[in-house]
Amino acid sequence: MDLASPSSGDQQQFAGRYQLIRKIGAGGQSEVFEAHDPLLDRRIALKILRLDQSANLQAMQQRFVNEYK
């Protein structure tokens, strides 16, 4: 997902729920955004995995699981 930092009046929505505010980081397998969760009415950090055609999906899932442990 290639998302530039949206301006304050031009926020993008992700997964039908989260309002992306700005990109706060990126790594080899993901990007992290500051976002607003309207259901919880608070700001959150939202990590979005980069899925490209050459990625081994099982290995990527395992790295993600290991990272949050």
C-alpha positions, 0 to 999 in steps of 0.5 A: 500500500503506497499512501502518502501523508494525507493533509488534514482535510484529505484523510484516507480511510482503511478497512472501512473504519480507520481514518489515516492521519499520517505515515509515521514509519516504514520497514521491510514488510510494513508501514505504520500510520497514525490513525483515528479509530472512530469506534473507540474515539481515539488515535491509534498506531495502525500497522499495514503489511506490504503484500507484493507478488514476490512475498512468501505469505507464510513467512511474512505471517510468521514474522508478523506473529513473532514481532507482536509477541 
